[in-house]
């Protein structure tokens, strides 16, 4: 990883290639996210009861919240335009490193495809600790992160992954392009012209066992089990 900003490189990287990017692509991104992943659905069906309170950290457009119609759930995301697409679900704008909730408030916490947007291991472990802080003792947590290429698992070779730019020698810190079509008004004809906008999102791609290591280093969780799904490494955690 390039350390080009005198110790603050990670803040600039996340600001320019995560926060600002999602603000730009939110409307288009929300239209492409409408199906809950099978592992997330199974976890929620198996772990939740009608009296539980659930927190979705990095809820995006709220697709996981939609599946919890009969259970009280709250979603948070750092991207205001995405939170605005979640209506009428209860959501708030917040940073996963500073969750605006009291300790032990939630019975279930999920964090799906979010942790990999933090640029250092230290920040990712801090985020895991924050997930644990708001979870009650005995509660369960589910985390998904994007996977690096792995000999034992099949990672989808999407067009985006074909064009990703590597930022480190291990090929784990990457910028992955997102192409969104924007409508532009032509003042002369009042017609709408389409214009492609390409932006790059930062990801830390996880290798096998890395997510479990970070969870254990947080000293907050017991690992129940881990698995691979939809080109993600996934872990189910229990707070002792």
Secondary structure, 3 states (H helix, E strand, C coil): CCCCCCCCHHHHHHHHHHHHHHHHHHHHHHHHCCCCCHHHHHHHHHHCCCCCEEEEECCCCCHHHHCCCCCEEEEEECCHHHHHCCCCCCEEECECCECCCCCCCEEEEEEECCHHHCCCHHHHHHHHHHHHHHEEEEEEEEEEEEECCECCECCCCCHHHHCCEECCCCCCEEEEEEEEEEEEECCCCCCEEEEEEEEEEEEECECCCHHHHHHHHCCCCEEEEEEEECCEEEEEEECC
